[in-house]
Amino acid sequence: MSEDMYKTIAAPSEGIYTEKRSKFIAIALPVRTVEEIKAHLETYQKKYYDARHACYAYMLGHERKDFRANDNGEPSGTAGKPILGQINSNELTDILIIVVRYFGGIKLGTSGLIVAYKAAAAEAIAAADIIEKTVDETVTVLFEYPFMNDVMRIVKEEEPEMLEQSYDMDCRMTLRIRKSMMPKLQARLEKVETLRFEEA
C-alpha cells in the first residue's frame, strides 16, 4: 500500500464468540482521537455494566504509532494484546475494538483466553466494512482578487477539496489534497502572481 494510504473501518461493527459458555462480544468502532475512545469506553462499560471484563485495544493515526492494549483485569497479555494483534494483522488504524466478556462459569486458562479474545476481535473486523483512505494535507493561500481565475483553473484541474474561502481585499482559500499530490499543487499555485502561502 502506498505511504499516503491507510485502512480503517467505515462504521461500527460487532462480532460474537462463545467458548465454554463464556460469551465474548466484540465491538469495532471507527475513531480519530483519544477523547472519542474514552467516550466510547464509558458508553460500552455502562451498556455492559454486568459483564466481567471489557478489554480493548486501539490504533490511531496513519503512521500507526499511537496504540494501546488493555486487559481490564484479565491475566496480563491475554486480552488487549490479541485484540491489538488482529488490528495489526489487518493493517487497520483509527479503530477501537472493545471485547466484553460474560463469564460462563468455566475457566478458559490463558491460552483459551488469548484464542477467544483474538477470535472475537477477528469476528468484529470480518463484519466491518474496511475502507482505504488517503493521508491528506491542507494548505491556505492568499492572493489578490484579479488572479482568482488563475487559482480557480488550478483548483479545477488538480481537484483538491475546498475547505473554506473568503473574498475580501485579499482572497483566502484553504485546500486539502492527498499528500503525494500536494507538491504539484503547491508548485502550480506558486506561479500565480501575488499568491502567497499562509504559514500554519
C-alpha positions as CSV (number, residue, x, y, z in Angstrom):
1,M,0.0,0.0,0.0
2,S,1.4,3.5,-0.8
3,E,2.6,5.6,2.0
4,D,-0.3,8.1,1.8
5,M,-3.0,5.5,2.1
6,Y,-4.3,3.7,5.2
7,K,-7.1,1.3,6.1
8,T,-9.8,1.8,8.6
9,I,-13.5,0.8,9.1
10,A,-16.4,2.7,7.7
11,A,-18.8,2.2,10.5
12,P,-19.2,0.3,13.8
13,S,-19.5,-3.5,13.6
14,E,-19.9,-6.4,16.1
15,G,-18.8,-9.9,16.4
16,I,-19.7,-12.6,18.9
17,Y,-17.6,-15.6,20.0
18,T,-18.6,-18.2,22.6
19,E,-16.3,-20.6,24.3
20,K,-17.3,-23.0,27.2
21,R,-20.3,-20.8,28.0
22,S,-18.2,-17.6,28.2
23,K,-19.6,-15.1,25.7
24,F,-17.3,-12.6,24.1
25,I,-19.0,-9.6,22.4
26,A,-16.6,-7.6,20.2
27,I,-17.4,-4.1,19.1
28,A,-15.2,-2.4,16.4
29,L,-15.6,1.4,16.2
30,P,-14.0,4.0,13.9
31,V,-12.3,6.7,16.0
32,R,-10.0,9.7,15.4
33,T,-9.0,10.8,18.9
34,V,-8.2,9.6,22.3
35,E,-11.2,11.6,23.6
36,E,-13.5,9.7,21.3
37,I,-12.0,6.4,22.6
38,K,-12.6,7.4,26.2
39,A,-16.3,8.4,25.4
40,H,-16.9,5.0,23.7
41,L,-15.3,3.1,26.6
42,E,-17.6,4.8,29.1
43,T,-20.6,4.2,26.9
44,Y,-19.9,0.5,26.5
45,Q,-18.9,-0.1,30.1
46,K,-22.2,1.4,31.1
47,K,-24.1,-0.7,28.5
48,Y,-22.4,-3.9,29.6
49,Y,-22.2,-3.0,33.3
50,D,-22.9,-6.6,34.3
51,A,-20.1,-8.1,32.2
52,R,-17.0,-9.5,34.0
53,H,-14.5,-7.7,31.7
54,A,-14.4,-5.0,29.0
55,C,-11.0,-5.3,27.4
56,Y,-9.9,-3.2,24.4
57,A,-7.2,-2.1,22.0
58,Y,-6.9,0.8,19.7
59,M,-4.7,2.2,17.0
60,L,-4.7,5.8,15.9
61,G,-3.1,7.8,13.0
62,H,-2.0,6.9,9.6
63,E,1.6,6.2,10.8
64,R,0.1,3.6,13.2
65,K,2.3,4.6,16.1
66,D,-0.3,5.6,18.6
67,F,-1.8,2.4,20.1
68,R,-2.8,0.8,23.4
69,A,-3.9,-2.6,24.7
70,N,-5.8,-3.0,27.9
71,D,-6.6,-6.3,29.7
72,N,-9.1,-4.8,32.1
73,G,-8.5,-7.4,34.8
74,E,-7.8,-10.4,32.7
75,P,-4.4,-12.1,33.1
76,S,-1.7,-9.9,31.6
77,G,-1.4,-10.2,27.8
78,T,-4.4,-12.5,27.3
79,A,-6.9,-9.9,26.1
80,G,-5.7,-6.5,24.9
81,K,-2.7,-7.9,23.0
82,P,-4.6,-10.5,21.0
83,I,-7.2,-7.7,20.1
84,L,-4.3,-5.4,19.0
85,G,-2.8,-8.3,17.1
86,Q,-6.0,-8.5,15.0
87,I,-5.9,-4.7,14.3
88,N,-2.2,-5.1,13.2
89,S,-2.7,-8.2,11.1
90,N,-5.5,-6.4,9.2
91,E,-3.3,-3.3,8.9
92,L,-6.1,-1.1,10.4
93,T,-5.9,2.2,12.1
94,D,-8.3,4.8,13.6
95,I,-10.0,1.9,15.2
96,L,-11.1,0.9,18.7
97,I,-12.1,-2.7,19.4
98,I,-13.8,-3.4,22.7
99,V,-14.4,-7.1,23.7
100,V,-16.9,-7.6,26.5
101,R,-16.7,-10.9,28.3
102,Y,-19.5,-12.6,30.2
103,F,-18.1,-15.4,32.3
104,G,-19.7,-18.8,31.8
105,G,-18.5,-20.5,35.0
106,I,-15.7,-22.5,33.3
107,K,-12.2,-21.1,33.4
108,L,-10.6,-20.9,29.9
109,G,-6.9,-20.6,31.0
110,T,-4.5,-18.1,29.5
111,S,-4.2,-19.8,26.1
112,G,-8.0,-20.2,25.9
113,L,-8.5,-16.5,26.7
114,I,-6.0,-15.5,24.1
115,V,-7.8,-17.5,21.4
116,A,-11.2,-16.2,22.5
117,Y,-10.2,-12.5,22.5
118,K,-8.4,-12.9,19.2
119,A,-11.4,-14.7,17.6
120,A,-13.9,-12.2,18.9
121,A,-11.9,-9.3,17.6
122,A,-11.5,-11.1,14.2
123,E,-15.3,-11.6,14.1
124,A,-15.9,-7.8,14.6
125,I,-13.3,-7.0,11.9
126,A,-14.8,-9.6,9.5
127,A,-18.2,-7.9,9.9
128,A,-16.8,-4.4,9.3
129,D,-16.6,-2.6,6.0
130,I,-12.9,-1.9,5.6
131,I,-12.1,1.2,3.6
132,E,-9.0,2.8,2.3
133,K,-8.4,6.5,3.0
134,T,-5.7,8.9,1.8
135,V,-3.4,10.8,4.1
136,D,-4.3,14.4,3.2
137,E,-2.5,17.7,3.7
138,T,-4.0,21.2,3.9
139,V,-2.7,24.5,2.5
140,T,-4.0,28.0,2.8
141,V,-3.3,30.6,0.1
142,L,-3.8,34.3,-0.1
143,F,-4.0,36.2,-3.4
144,E,-5.4,39.4,-4.9
145,Y,-8.9,39.2,-6.5
146,P,-7.8,39.8,-10.1
147,F,-5.9,36.4,-10.0
148,M,-9.0,34.4,-8.9
149,N,-9.4,32.8,-12.4
150,D,-5.8,31.6,-12.4
151,V,-6.2,30.0,-9.0
152,M,-9.6,28.5,-9.9
153,R,-8.2,26.9,-13.0
154,I,-5.6,25.1,-10.9
155,V,-8.2,24.0,-8.4
156,K,-10.4,22.7,-11.2
157,E,-7.5,20.7,-12.8
158,E,-5.8,19.4,-9.6
159,E,-9.1,18.8,-7.8
160,P,-8.2,19.5,-4.2
161,E,-11.1,19.7,-1.7
162,M,-12.0,23.3,-0.9
163,L,-12.4,23.6,2.9
164,E,-13.1,27.4,3.1
165,Q,-12.8,30.5,1.0
166,S,-13.3,34.2,1.6
167,Y,-13.1,37.2,-0.7
168,D,-12.2,40.5,0.8
169,M,-9.4,42.8,-0.4
170,D,-7.3,39.7,-0.4
171,C,-8.8,36.3,-1.3
172,R,-8.1,33.4,1.0
173,M,-8.6,29.8,0.3
174,T,-7.9,26.6,2.2
175,L,-7.4,23.5,0.2
176,R,-7.0,19.8,1.1
177,I,-5.4,17.2,-1.1
178,R,-3.8,13.8,-0.9
179,K,-0.2,14.1,0.5
180,S,1.5,12.7,-2.6
181,M,-0.3,15.3,-4.8
182,M,0.5,18.4,-2.6
183,P,3.9,19.2,-4.1
184,K,2.4,19.5,-7.6
185,L,-0.5,21.7,-6.4
186,Q,1.9,24.0,-4.5
187,A,4.3,24.2,-7.4
188,R,1.4,25.3,-9.7
189,L,0.0,27.8,-7.2
190,E,3.4,29.4,-6.6
191,K,3.4,30.6,-10.2
192,V,0.2,32.7,-9.7
193,E,1.1,36.4,-9.4
194,T,0.5,37.9,-5.9
195,L,-0.2,34.5,-4.4
196,R,1.4,33.6,-1.1
197,F,1.1,30.7,1.3
198,E,-0.2,31.3,4.8
199,E,2.1,30.0,7.5
200,A,0.2,27.5,9.7
